[in-house]
Amino acid sequence: MPPKKRAAKRAASPAAAADADAPRKQPKRGKAKAEPIDDEPEVNDTEPKPEPEEDVDEQPPAKQKGKGKQKEESKPAPEFKKAQAATGSSHIPLDDGAPGSYCVYVDPDTAEIYDASLNQTNASGNNNKFYRIQLLTNGKTFQTWTRWGRVGEFGQHATLGGGSFQEALSHYEKKFKDKSGLKWDDRGEKPKANKYVFVERSYEPDDSEDEELAAKAVASRERNGYSPPKCTLATLVKSLMELIFNQQYFEATMAALNYDSTKLPLGKLSKATIKRGYEALKELSDLMNDSSKAANYNESVPVATEHLSNLYYSTIPHAFGRNRPPVIRTIEQLKREIELLESLTDLKEADMIIKEKGGDDVHPLDSRFKGLGMQEMTPLDPSSKEFSGISEYLIKSRGATHPIKYQVQDIFRLTKDGEDDRFQKSEYANISSDRRLLWHGSRATNYGGILGQGLRIAPPEAPVNGYMFDKGIYLADMSSKSANYCDSSISGGHALLLLCEAELGDPMQVLVNAQYDAGTTAKEKGLYSTWGQGSTGPKAWKDAKCLHPSLAGVKMPDTTEEPGDTNVENAGLYYNEYICYDVAQVRLRYLLRVRM
């Protein structure tokens, strides 16, 4: 067993460093002059070097003349507990380029994982860089591995330590403190200004690792006459699962939002990191609302804005290539980043469902469908009145300002486990009622999270001014307003739209322009929702029992009359929006698969 961590606080002997401690240089390409890397300002770049060096303290120490060879403080190679393998050291991914004969050290007593992923973004300096530190062992010797460079590139690397646990740990903790400004034990604290940010990672196996192992296992069993399980889902439901859990579309969504899934793959992204991303955006939002808050950072407003933007990008890795990371100065930029975090939340949920294996005798799509927790997902007969009535609602509630063409493929009647029971036990089952069947749109890749968890409201740490009428569930009576959020180009032209039964309460809070604290003011008035009134909307409403008996008492637009002018004075919106401030008000009723 390795010596306890406290022993590592002693300084390592100078003789413990070896040539292996120096950075390993990348091969030269022709006679091109190497560019000094912008990651390590402590290096004196004025002195010519064949390749840029990382840190002065990572160079091998100069030999001391006139002195005998110094003795290294050494201890016998530590014995490993058998339990250490169970703590998962071999399952913690080695960093790219790290020696394959080693694994990441995991403390056998505390299960603490010695793996640090650090980011630092500096918009004005056009820096978007990473720093990786791992304490490695092969069971006999220990070393600290470091790699650094610009996000999206391999960068440079070095190994530190002469083989002892104490020395490797000392290098690990020192390097972490140098780069982050925090002690390793304090890594969960608020990041330091102008330092690298620690990005917490999840250590669940990657999907690719799972799939590779599963494929090998199936191939082995097939050689012995094994037949893989068949999917038991209805054909249309099976096709829907293939769309919702399409890994290629996951990657396309993250790329479209500039998220760097290479730096922090979805399977390694932790919920704590997403939360810290929201917190950074909230600080930016607060500064946008009140410029005097710049004094909290002892900086001017522009400098504080850049500082907080850098903190956010350092927490949530972005891929900008060689382009300068944009400072987040506007509400539109803020909304874009909120959209990213919302998508990452849903994608993370879908990724967790994918990882829930149903066993050797269960098809993966059956397992994923089960993971969604749907009580009912019934494909509708295209010749039924229910199908045609919903199709008409979709097509005839298209806004004149939205040049969208629909081709309805499939419609599913939904019941989500627990939603009806939750509603019946809530206060909304006994209020003055105004229930409506309304639209909600989102990327197809978000539906693993949406169907798995239901529609949700942004967390407390999210900034309110990223939402026009405060944090809530946003719904519409014009299909094209919701369809604009589907971004079908990312999912091969396929879009998914929900029809939801929403208890809005009677009356609603009525607004004609944005109000970021609408949720608070509605509650102060004893109201349950906000109606953001638009200049165009349905002319008449009818009972939705014409679709299905279970919808009796729920209103939907009467599509025999075209939408028109609402005659709302000073309407700041083109179309109506309905915002519910409690998830219990909303129940999923239909899912439409549409080509757009």
N, C-alpha and C positions, 0 to 999 in steps of 0.2 A: 504494500500500500504506500502511496506517495506520502512524503512528510506533510504535516499539517501546514496550512497556508501561512500561519504566523511566522514560521521559520524563514519564509521567503523575504521578510522585511530586511534582512541583513544585506549589505552591499556585496555584490559578486566580486570575486578576485579579477584583476585585469587580465591575468593569464587565462581566464576562462574563455575569453573571446577567441575565435578562430577565423580563418579566411572565409569560412562559410557564412560568417556574420555579415559580410559586406554584401551590398545589393548585387544580385545577378544581373549582368548587363544584357540588354537585348542585342541581337545580332545587328551589325552595321549593314546599311544598304548602300553599296557603292561608296562614293566619297562625300555624300551629302552631309552637311553639317547638322549635328543633332540639335534640336530645339530644346532650350532649357525648360523643364517641366514647371508649370506654374503652381504645383501643389505644395512645394516646400520652400517658402520664402526665406527660411533660415540658411539655405545654402548660398554661398557666395558665387553667383553665376558669372562674375567678371573674370574669374580664373578659367582658362581654357580647359575643357575636359573632353575626353573621347565620348563619354555618355553622361547625362545628368545624374547626379547622385541624389539620394533621398534625404538622409539625415547625417549630420556630423557624428552623432552618437552611434550610428550604425556601421561606421568604418572600423576595420580592425585596428586595435591600438598599436602605436609605434613601439618598436622594440626598445627596451631600456638598455643603454650601453653601460658597461662597467659593473653590472649587477648580475648575480647568478640567476638561474632560472627560478622564477617564483613558483611556489607550490600552490596548486589550485585546491580550494576547499571543496572536497568531494565527499560524497556519501555513496554507499552501495546502491546499485540500481533498485528502485522501489519495486516491491512485489505488488502485483495487481490482485485485487479481490475478484473472485469470479462474478460477483454481483455487478462489477463495473460494466461488463458487456450488456447487462440487462438495463443499465441506466441509459444506454443508447449512444455511446460514443461512436460506434461504427455506423450509426444511422445519421449522425450530424454531417451534412455535406462538407467535404473538403473544399476550400476555395480553389478557384481555377488556377492551375499551375503548381499547387502545393504537392509535395512528394506523396505519391500514392501508397507508399509503404507505411504511412503514418495515419492516425485518425485524430479527431478533435478530442481533447482531454475533457472528461466529465468527472467532477468530484464524486467518488463512490459513496461518500457519506451524505452529501447535501444535494447531489444531482445537478449542481451548478455547471452550466455549459460555458466553457471559455472560448467564446466566439463573439467577436465584435464587428458589426457593420456600421461604418461611420460615413456620413455625407456632409458636404459643405458646398453651398451655393453662394456666389457673390455676383450679383447682376452687373454692377458697375465695372467689376474686374473681368467680366465674361468668364467666370470660373464656375464649373459645375463638376465637382470632383468627389471621389470616394476614397476611403481608407479602410482596409480590411486587416484585422488582427485575429490570429488563431493560435492557441497554445496546443501544440501537437505532441503526440507520443507514439512510439511503436512498441510500447510495453517495457522497453529498457531505457531508452533515452528520451529526452524532452527538448523541444525547441519552440521558439516563437516565430510564426510566419507572418510577414506583413506584405501587403500589396497596395499600391496607390496609383492614382491617375485620374484622367477625365472620364466621367460617366459615359458608358458606351464603348470604351476602349479597354484593352487589357492592362496597359500601364506597366509599371515596374514592380519588382518584388525583392524581398530580402529575407534571410533567415537569421535569427539571433539566438545566441546561447551555445554553451559548450557541452550540453548533454544532461546537466543536472536539472531536477525539477525546480529547485529554489531559484536558479539563475534564469530559467525560462519564464517562470512566473514573475520574477522581478522585471524582466524585459517587457512582459505582457502588460503589467500594471503601469509601468512607467510610460510606455508608448501610449496607452489609453489616456493617461492623465495629460501627457504632452498635447495630444490631439484634441481632446474634448474639454480639457480644463476641469474635469471631474474625476474623482477617484472611481475605480471600478465598482466598488461597493455602492457608490452613489449614482450609478448610471441612469437611474430612473428619475433623477431630479431635473429641473428645468435646464435646458441647454444654455451654455455660456455664449455671450456675444463674441462674434468673430472666431469661433471655434467650430470644430466638427460636431455634428449632431448624431447621437447614438440612435440607430433605427432598430427597434425590437423586431425580432423575426420569430415566425412560427416554425417549429421543427417537425411538423407532420410530413410524412413522405410526399414527394412530388407526385402528381398524377402520372407523369411520364415514367417514374420509377415503379409505381404501382402497376401500370399497364404493361411495362416490360416484363416484370416478374410474373404477372398473370398470364401473359402471352407464352412465356417459357413453360409455365406450369401446364397450360392447356395443351401446348404442343407435345409435352412429355406424356400427358395422359392420353392424347389422341393416338400416340404410337402404341399405346397399350389397349386400344379399342374403346377409349372414352369418347362419348358424344357430348359436346357442349350443350348447356340448357337452351331451350328455345324461348323466345319472348312470348309472353302470354297476353300482352296488351292488344287492344283493338288496333287495327292498321293505322287509323288516323291519330290515335293517341301515341302510338309508337313513333310516328313521323314527327309529332309535336315534341316529344322528348328529345329526338335527335336534333331538332332545331334549338330548343332551349339550352341544351347542354353541349352545343357545338364549340369545341375548343378553338377552332380557327376563328370563329366569330368573337370569342372572348379576347383573343389576341388583337383582333382588328379594332375592337371597342377601346381597349387600353391604348393602342397606338394612336387612334383618332383623338384621344384626350391627352396625348403627350405623356402618358404614364410610362415609366421605364420598367417594363416587366422583366427585362434581363437583369437589372440591378436587384430588384426585389420581386421575384416571381409570386404569382397569386397565392400559391401554396405556402409561401414563406411569409406572406403579409399577415401581421397580427392585428386584431381588433384594437389593441392599445395604440398601435401606430396610426390607424385611421382616426382614432379619438384625438390624438395629438395634432393631427392635420387639421381637424375641425377647430381645435383650440387656437392654433396659429391663425386661421382665417378669421376667427372671432375677434382676435386682437386687432387684425387689420380692419375689420368692420367697425370696431369701436373707434379706431383712429379716424376712419372716414367720416363717422358721425360727429366726432368731437376732436378737432385738431389740437386742443389744449392737452390731450393725452400724450402728445409727443414728449412733454416734460417728464413723463414717467420713465422715459428712456434716456433723458438728458440729451436729446437730439432734436434737430429741426424736423418738421413734418416730412419733407422729402427723404431725409436720411432715415428717419424712423420707419417710413413706409418701405424703403428698400431693405432695411434690417429685418422687418417682419416677413417680407416676401422671401428673403433668403432663408429665414428660419423655416418657413413652410416648405420651400423646395428641398431643403436639406432633410426634412422629415418625410416627405412624400416624393420619392425620386421621380424626376422628369427627364425625358430624353429630348434635348434641344439640338443635338449634334454639336456643331461648332457655332451655332447661333447664340446670341446673348440671351440669357434667361430674362423674360420680360418682368419688370416690376409691376406688381398688382396694385394699380392706382384707381381703377374704376369699378363700379357696381357690376358691369357686364363681365369683367375679368373675374370678379369674385364669384359670380353665379356660375361661371364656367368651371371653376375649381370645386365649388360645392357639387356640381353635377358629376365631376370625377369621383369625389368621395362617396356620393350616393351610389354610383355605379360599382365602385370597388366593394362597397358593403354588400350589394346584391350578388356580385360575382364571387365574393368570398363565401357567401351562404351557399351558392350553387356548387362551389368547389368542395365544400364540406359534405354536401349531399353526395357528390360523386365519390368521395372517399368512403362513404358508408357502404361497405360491401355486404351483399346479401347472402354470401356463401357460394360454394361451388355449384349448387344446383339452382341458382337464381340468375337469370339474365341481367346484365348491367342496367338495361333500360327499365326492367321491372323494379329493380332496386331503387333507381332514381325516382321513378313515379311514386313508389312507396314513401320515399324521403320527403316528398312534397306535402304529404298529409292531406290529400284531397279525399273527402267523403264521396264526392261524385264528380266525374268528368265524362259526360255523355255526349258523343258526337251526334249532332242533329241531322235528321234526314233532310236533304236539300229540297225535297218536294213538300215539306211540312209548312204549315202556316207560321209556326214558331220561327223557322229558318227565314222565310220570306219577310216576316214582319221585322225581324232584326236587321236583315239586309236593307230594307227600305229605310229604317232609322239611320243606318250608316250612310247610305248614298244621298238621302234627301236632307241630311243635316250638314251638308258640306258648305263651308263659307265661300262667298264670292271672291274673297281675297286669297283663297287657298287653292292653287291650281293642282289639285290632287285627283288622280283617277284610281278608283278602287276596283279590285277583282276579288270578290269574296271566295275563299277556298273552303274553309271549314269553320263551323261554329260549335262550341262546346258549352253545354249547360254545366255550371259549377256549383258545388257546395264545399266549402272549406271546413275541415274538422274544427269544431269548437266555436265557429263564428255565430251560429244561430243561438247556441246556448249562452254565449257571452252577451249577445244583444238582449235576450230575454231576462237576464239577471241584472242588466244595467238600468239606469234611470230612463233611458231613451225608449224603453218599451211602454212607458206610461206618461209620456208628455204629449202636449198638443202637437199633432203629427203633421209633417209635410215630407213624405217619402217620395223620392224620385229615382228613376233609372237613368244613370249618367255615365259618361265616358271617362276613361283614364287611359293614357298612352305612355309607353316607355319602350326603351330598346328591347329587342327580343332577348338579348343576353341578360337582362335584369330580371327575367321572369322566374328563374330558379329561386331567387330571393323573394320575389313578390308572391308567388304561389306558395312557397315554403313557409313564409312568415306572415303573409297577408300584407295589405298596404300599411305602411308605417309613417310615422311623423318624424321629422328631423330631430336628432338628439339635442339635449340642452346646450351642449358645447358648440352647436352650429350657430353661425351669425344670423340674426333675424332679418337684416336688410338684404339677404339673398333671396327673400321670399316676399312677393308683392303684398300679400295679406297675412303675413306672419306664418309661422310654421304650422302646417296642417296637411291634410289630404286634399289635393286639388282635383276637381272634377268639372266636366263641361257638358252642355246640352247640344253642342255642335261637334260632330265627330272629327272634323278636320282640325279643330283646335287641339284636340288630344293627339291626333295622328301626326302632327308636326313634331312630337317628342319621340317618335318611333325610330327615326334614323334608319330606315329600311335598307339604305345603300350598304350598310355594314353587314347585314345579314342576308345578302343575296336577293334583295328586293322583297323579302318577307317581313311583314309587320304583324305585331300582336297588339290587340286592343281589348280592354276590359269594359264590360258594362257592370256597374255596381249599383246595388240598392243602398241609397244613402238616406238616413234620417236626419233631415236638416232642421227640424223643429219649426214651429209657427208661433211668432214671426221669426225671420232671420234678420241679422244685422245687414243693412243695405248700404253699400259704398259705391261710388262711381270712379274713384281714383285710388292709387296705391296707399296703403296705410300699414306700415311694418309692425305695428302693435295691435293689429285688428283682433287677434285672438284674445288679448288681454281685455280690450274694450268690450268685446262680445260677452265675455264672462261677467264683466262688471255690470252689464245690462241684464244678466240672467238669460242670455241667448246662447245657442249651441253652434251656430255656423254663421258664415259671412257670404252674402251674395254680392259679388262684384258685377255690377250691372253693365252690360255692353249695349252698343247702339243697334245691334242685330241679334235676333233670337227667335225662338218658336212663337207662332201666332196663337197656338192653342195646345192644350194638353189633354191626354186621355188616360184611361185606366189600363195598366200594363197586363191585366189579366187576359187580354186578348192574345198575349204570347204564351202564358202558362198560368194555371190556376193559383200557383203559389205566390204570384205577384199581385194578387187582388189588393187594391188599396194603394198601390204604388203608381205614381204618375210617370208618363213618358210623353214626348212631343207627338202631337197629331200630325203625321206626315202627309195627310191629304191637303194640308195648307203649307205653302212654302214659307220658310223663315223670312222675316222682314224687319222693318224699322220698329224698334221697341218704344220709340218716343220718350226715351229717358233723357232728361235734361242734363247737359254737361257730362255725358258719359265719356269717360276717359279710355274705355275699352271698346274694341270692335265687337267682342262676343262675351257672353256671360261666363262667369267662373263661380264655382261653389266650393267653399272651403270648410271642411269638418275638422274640429280640433280634438277629437277623441277617436281612436281607431275603432271603438265599439260601435260607432255610428254607421260604419261602412261594412257591407257584406258583398263578397264576390258572387256574381250571378251568371255571367257569360264571358267566354273568351273567344275572340274572333281572330282567325288567321287570314290575313289579307295580303294580296300582292299590290304593291303601290309603285 
